[in-house]
């Protein structure tokens, strides 16, 4: 999740719904102006690039959800032991 925070620092939010978030990295990121998609897929939170495969960020989650209130994305995860986690990402 730390790497995701670094990727989204200064990133531009392009599209968002309840299952996926499309964003473009900032010009200061080590891979500037690249588009990535953050997705809820089955019981996994994953990130995909435009042309590459996916990288799982959270696996075996009981429940995942996105709540977007521009410019903030709230990711809620409940794991199989019923622990609740909330992650906040701020976009431009």
Secondary structure, 3 states (H helix, E strand, C coil): CHHHHHHHCCCEEEEECCCEEEEECCCCCCCCCCEEEEEEECCEEEEEECCCCEEEEECCEEEEEEEEECCEEEEEEEECCCCEEEEEEECC
